[in-house]
Every structure is written in structure tokens, then in C-alpha cells.
Amino acid sequence: MGRLYYGSSTEPIEMPDRLMAHLKLVASSKLRRSESFTLTCKDSTIPGAGRETIWVHCSIPLRFVFDSAENVNLDRAYLEELARAATSTVGIVIDMADWIEARPEPVLVRAA
């Protein structure tokens, strides 16, 4: 599991490296153009866990820490889906229960 650090928080958002690699590319593209978006993460496998939403903005530090030193194969269709979601009013919504590290293909974003 990789870790996403946002702002001054020392508490990371944990997610599979494969998912984080896709998010990193979309976030980098959006932030390079000074475009903000929301990212919501929830884990429906943990009863009562709820969800966490962050407002991703170019003025707030963002750090991606991958467990693996190896690059992952990126799925173009999933990148396009994430990019579309990032421009929507809902933003990117990820349910961690949909992501299992061994899963060969990413699960597409669903609206909350």
C-alpha cells in the first residue's frame, strides 16, 4: 500500500500503488494547469469508516509515497475516467473496497 500525504498532515491516506499511480498522473496534470478538484476516499469494508474528502489545490503540498520502486502499467481508459471525474462537481470518488492489490484492472470511478 502506498501513502498519499496532503498538506501538513502526518496522517497518510493509504491506497494501492496501482491506484496511486493513476491518481498521481491525473493530479499532476490538473495541478500543472492550476486546476483544483476534490478527491473522496471511502472504505466500505470497514463498518462506520465513513469517507474523507480533500480539496486538491496547487498551493497545498501533495506527496505520493509508493511501496514499490517499480513503475506500474497505466490504464488509459481509467486515466480518462479519473480526468473526467476530476472536472465534475462530484470530483474523484474512490472506494478502497473496490481495490485489491492483486486486481489486474482498475475499477472505474463511480459517482457518490
BELCOR-V463402 format. One record per pair of residues at least 24 apart in sequence whose C-alpha atoms are under 7 Angstrom apart, sorted by sequence separation. I is the first residue (numbers start at 1). J is the second residue. D is the distance in Angstrom with one decimal. If there is no record, write none. Layout:
I_J_D + I_J_D
This chain:
34_58_5.9 + 31_57_6.8 + 31_58_5.2 + 81_108_6.9 + 82_109_6.7 + 78_106_6.9 + 81_109_6.8 + 78_108_6.2 + 38_86_6.9 + 17_66_5.8 + 37_86_5.6 + 17_67_6.8 + 37_87_6.9 + 44_95_6.7 + 22_74_6.6 + 39_91_6.0 + 40_92_6.1 + 41_93_6.0 + 42_94_6.4 + 43_95_5.5 + 45_97_5.7 + 7_60_5.3 + 26_79_6.8 + 38_91_4.9 + 39_92_4.8 + 40_93_4.7 + 41_94_4.9 + 42_95_4.9 + 43_96_4.8 + 44_97_5.8 + 7_61_4.9 + 18_72_6.1 + 37_91_6.0 + 38_92_6.2 + 39_93_6.0 + 40_94_6.1 + 41_95_5.9 + 42_96_6.0 + 43_97_5.5 + 6_61_5.9 + 7_62_6.3 + 41_96_6.9 + 6_62_4.7 + 26_82_6.9 + 5_62_5.8 + 6_63_6.5 + 22_79_6.2 + 26_83_6.0 + 5_63_5.0 + 4_63_5.8 + 5_64_6.5 + 4_64_4.8 + 3_64_6.1 + 4_65_6.3 + 3_65_5.1 + 2_65_5.6 + 3_66_6.5 + 2_66_4.4 + 2_67_5.2 + 1_67_6.1 + 16_101_5.8
